[in-house]
């Protein structure tokens, strides 16, 4: 029989509920009737009597994270918390996060926050033009960096001594920083908090889901590109969301095709042999928010920390992004008029 990595349902539920819990370092093998070194009865059950691990298990931390109420209180004035996810790297999660932030911030009465949880590859500050800024602290906590009067950002990039320093951290240290971003940052009153995540379904994703669960996550936007290699990993991300109880607000297909800025000819760079993002959405019963063409000017705008909406408002990519943003707003249950975006995004 082929080997299998499938975990029991109880183990999956435990990881989702307690992702930061570390198994105690035992001095002897677990006995036959052990209740489990991470269980509430560890070290206190009748079967623990005489076990060499009894004191270790009894003193191990148990129960929910005591900082969860503090995080919930800190985020009490944040109306909508949206995750941007994809199991695949390189599909444009950070780029889309920045476009969503600029779109929401077009309304001066709307305040937006962006939290960069891609600890090892923090690119959000560069894309928002605040790469050289630093974090200010006070008795009330950390002050986010303001890219605009109504657009706040928090990223590990602001904490690095040098812009090119590598972050070589294991999971617990990443989790601790994400907790600080939520517990210690003065986010204040926000209409939207966008959380940019790294690829995968591991430490950072588990931490964000756990820390935000009590204060309610609005849902997740899942980003893909058309080819099956990307869709394979995106399916895993969708499975993670469903197991973790995260509502999927919709799928966005990025880099759907290339539109020549000169002759306007359309070419598919990544062929959608299996239906692409739209086909995946239909297959899994998930809203499809739209397709965004590959436009080099999006990259240029991000390199210079400028708003693509302001720089290239008449491009087909800009119109497509407007359609994506309006679809997302409708999924949240808001009136698209809050965006103050010109054009209906339908062309």
LINHU-V555507 format. One line per field, one symbol per residue. phi: phi as a letter, one per 40 degrees, with the letter a starting at -180 (. if undefined). A space follows every 10 residues. Layout:
BEGIN
phi=???
END
This chain:
BEGIN
phi=.ccbbccddc cccccccbcc cbcccccacc cdbcchcbcc cdgbcdccdg cdcdcccccc cbgccccdcc cdcccccccb bbcbbacbcg cgccccdccc cccccccccb bbbbbcbccc bcbddccbgb cccbcbbacc hccccbcadb bbbbacdcbc cbcbccbbbc ddcccccccc dccbcccgcb cbbcbcbcch abdccccdcc ccdccgccib bbbabcccdc cdccdccccd dcccgcccci bbccfcabbc cccgcbbccb cccbhgcccc cccbgbdbci bbccbdcccc dcccgbcccc cbcccccccc cccccccccc ccgbcdcccf ccgcgcc
END
